[in-house]
Amino acid sequence: MAAPQPEPGRSRLPELLKANRMKQVDLANYLDVSPALISRIIAGERLFSYPLAARAAFKLGCTMEELHEWDLC
């Protein structure tokens, strides 16, 4: 049987944005994406692409893994 694979869970963006005194629109502008995309990521409807996750993590002072909670499936 295969080992469980981690899956991204709840977005940690709200707490990371607050810790960095940023708003969703600030991050969206930095990433050059729509604020709606950031809202969808927070709602769990979308995931960051690898390049966007790297840039978001850099801006928020965290690792890409810290952008989400992780669930073992």
C-alpha positions as CSV (number, residue, x, y, z in Angstrom):
1,M,0.0,0.0,0.0
2,A,1.3,3.5,-0.9
3,A,2.2,5.9,1.8
4,P,-0.2,8.8,2.4
5,Q,0.5,11.9,0.3
6,P,0.1,15.3,1.8
7,E,-2.6,17.5,0.3
8,P,-3.0,21.3,0.8
9,G,-5.7,22.1,3.4
10,R,-6.9,25.4,4.7
11,S,-5.1,28.5,3.3
12,R,-3.1,30.3,5.9
13,L,-3.1,33.5,3.8
14,P,-5.5,35.4,6.1
15,E,-3.1,35.1,9.1
16,L,0.0,35.6,7.0
17,L,-1.5,38.8,5.5
18,K,-2.5,40.1,8.9
19,A,1.0,39.3,10.3
20,N,2.5,41.3,7.4
21,R,-0.1,44.1,7.7
22,M,-1.2,43.5,4.2
23,K,-4.6,43.2,2.5
24,Q,-5.6,40.7,-0.1
25,V,-5.4,43.5,-2.8
26,D,-1.8,44.3,-1.8
27,L,-0.7,40.7,-2.4
28,A,-2.7,40.5,-5.6
29,N,-1.0,43.7,-6.9
30,Y,2.5,42.3,-5.9
31,L,1.7,39.1,-7.7
32,D,0.1,40.8,-10.7
33,V,-3.1,38.8,-10.3
34,S,-6.7,39.7,-9.7
35,P,-7.9,40.1,-6.1
36,A,-10.6,37.6,-7.0
37,L,-7.9,34.9,-7.4
38,I,-6.5,35.6,-3.9
39,S,-10.1,35.3,-2.6
40,R,-10.5,32.0,-4.4
41,I,-7.3,30.7,-3.0
42,I,-8.3,31.7,0.6
43,A,-11.7,30.0,0.0
44,G,-10.0,26.8,-1.1
45,E,-11.4,27.0,-4.6
46,R,-8.0,27.4,-6.3
47,L,-4.4,26.7,-5.5
48,F,-1.3,28.8,-6.2
49,S,0.8,27.9,-9.2
50,Y,4.4,27.0,-8.2
51,P,5.8,30.4,-9.4
52,L,3.0,32.4,-7.6
53,A,3.5,30.4,-4.4
54,A,7.2,31.1,-4.5
55,R,6.6,34.8,-4.9
56,A,3.8,35.0,-2.3
57,A,6.0,33.1,0.2
58,F,8.9,35.5,-0.4
59,K,6.6,38.5,0.1
60,L,5.0,37.1,3.2
61,G,8.3,35.9,4.7
62,C,7.4,32.2,4.9
63,T,8.0,29.0,2.9
64,M,5.7,27.8,0.2
65,E,4.6,25.0,2.5
66,E,3.5,27.5,5.1
67,L,1.0,29.1,2.8
68,H,-1.4,26.2,3.6
69,E,-2.1,23.7,6.4
70,W,-1.4,20.2,5.1
71,D,-3.6,17.1,5.4
72,L,-2.4,13.5,5.0
73,C,-4.7,11.6,2.8
